């Protein structure tokens, strides 16, 4: 199990993040379940505005403002937990993982986190695996 250490806010101030209670509500899960996902290294929460918050891009079914799309079920993007585990196993810290995911990469193009929502997800996973060796 992961340590319960705090991850600094390394994201852009414009990056949408969601409080844990809001994530739990969107996922129809208890807050304790979301905290378990963080503690087990399946999600990463940052400290912003004196509370732990999770990047909205970790989820499917949210609009650009971080609210559920009409008629859409909010879910964790299926690639996010695996990528976090892959990079953690490769020795990367949570803030290094977030920097990788949320930094523009001209060779994708765009940010790896955005590519995880499209046809380049496997490429992002392949690159993350290669970075660990």
Secondary structure as UniProt FT lines:
FT   TURN            13..14
FT   STRAND          17..19
FT   HELIX           20..27
FT   HELIX           31..39
FT   TURN            40..41
FT   STRAND          45..48
FT   TURN            49..50
FT   STRAND          51..55
FT   HELIX           56..58
FT   STRAND          59..60
FT   TURN            64..65
FT   TURN            70..71
FT   STRAND          75..76
FT   TURN            78..79
FT   HELIX           80..89
FT   TURN            90..91
FT   HELIX           94..101
FT   TURN            106..108
FT   HELIX           112..115
FT   TURN            116..120
FT   HELIX           121..131
//
